[in-house]
Amino acid sequence: MSRLLPTIRHLTEQQYQLFFLLLHTLIARHKPQGLTRLVDSDIVEAAAALAATLETAARGVIYEHTPQSPPAQALATEMKTMLAQMREQGTVVHDRETAIVLRAIEQGAREVKAPDEGDAAYVGRIARLVQHTQPPQSTTGAAPASALILP
């Protein structure tokens, strides 16, 4: 967490919630199709492309930026779908705030790893963070409620 903190310390409370929601529901659980695996550069590409799309739209230009790698494209699509579902459920998610969160994710995936770590260091950190922050599983079979609430 100490390596991740510098990339997210400037976020507001709502941005923190969105940051961890994106991490919990998408990046940590994302499974690329086929034999590929998610690596840090895929996260960088997906977050950068979606952030650029939202930033461009905020300036009044509709243009969808697309990641190059198939795993990054799939991750970006899942992020867009999740944001659309949140809006459909009545959650207010502002594009500018989402772009800030995506840039923090991009920066973290780009800068957090040490020189001796592999190409999935950020992915591993996220998996460990999610493992430590998830509530224990219920034995009744009911899914636990999400601890994240966005106004």
N, C-alpha and C positions, 0 to 999 in steps of 0.2 A: 504494500500500500504506500510505503514511503516513496517509491519511485513513481507511482501514479499521481500522487498528490500535487506535484508542481504543475501538471497539465490540467488539473481541474480546480485549483484553488480560487480562480476568478469567477467560477460559476455561481449563479444565484441558487436559492433553495429549489425552485421549480426546475432549473436546469440540472441540478444534481439528481433530482428524481428522474428526469428524463434520461440523463446519462446512465444511471444504474438500471433503469428499465430497459434501455437499449442493450446494455451489457448483459443483463440477466436473461432477457427473453430472446435475444437474437444472436449476439456474437458468441456467447458462451455455449449456446445450444445449437448453433448453426452447423449443419452437416452437409458439406458439398456433395453433389451427386457423383457417382462413379468412384474411382480410386483416388480422387484428389483429396487434399486436406486443406483446411483453412490456415493460411499463414499471415503474418503481420502485414505483408505488402497488399494482400487482398483487403484487409480491413482499411488500410490507408486509402486504397483506390475507391472502395465503396463509400467510405465516409466523405472523402474529398469530392467525389462526383455528385453525391446527393446534396452536400453543402453548397457546391457551386450552382446546382440547379435551383435551390431555394434562394440563394443570394441573387441570382440572375432574375428570378421571378419578382423579388422584392424591388428590383429596379424597373419593373414593368415589361420585361422581356421574357417570353416563354420559350425556353430552350432546355432540353433535357440532356445533361452531361451524362455520358455512359462510361463506366469502367471498361478496361480492356480485357481483363482476365475473366473467364466464365465464373469462377467462384466469387469474385468481387461483384459481378453483375447479379448473381443470385442473391448475395447478401444485400446489395442495394435495393433490389426488388422487394425482399422481405422487410427491409426497413420502411420503404414507402408504403407497403401494405399495412404494416403495424400502425404507422402514423394515420393512415386513412381509417383504419378500424377504431382507433382511439377517438378520432373526430366524429365518426358515426355514432359512437356511444356517448357523445356529448362532452368529451374532454376538450378543453380549449388548449390547442397546441399551436403556438405562434411559429411561423416559418423562420423568423429572425433568430428566435431563441433556439430552435432546433438546429439551425445552421451553426450557431456558436457551440452547441453540444457536439455536433458532428466534427467540427474543427478540433475540439478538445480530444475526441476519440482519435482523429487522424494524427494529431501531434503525439498523443500517447503511444500509438502503434509505431510511429516513426522514431521516437526518441527514447522510449523507456528502457529498451534492452541494453545490456552491457555488451562490450565488444566480444566477449567470449561466449555469448548466448546464441542460439540458433535462430532460424527464420520464423519460429513460432513462439518466441519468448513472451510477447504480449498476450497471445492466445492462452498460453500456460498461466500467466499471471491472472488473467480474467477468470479462468476455470478455478483457480485456487481461491480467488476472492469470492466467487459465487458459492463455492463449496462452504466457505466460512460464514456466509451471510444468509444462507437458506435456512428456513425453520425446519425442525425435525419433521419427518413424514408422519402423517396420521396413520394409526393402525386400523381405523374404521374404513379405510378406502376412499374417504372424501378428500378431495384436493384441498390443500391449505390455501387460505385466502392470501392475496398479495399484500405485502406490507407497504407497497408504494401507492400513494394516492396523489393524483394530480388534480388540482382544482379546475 
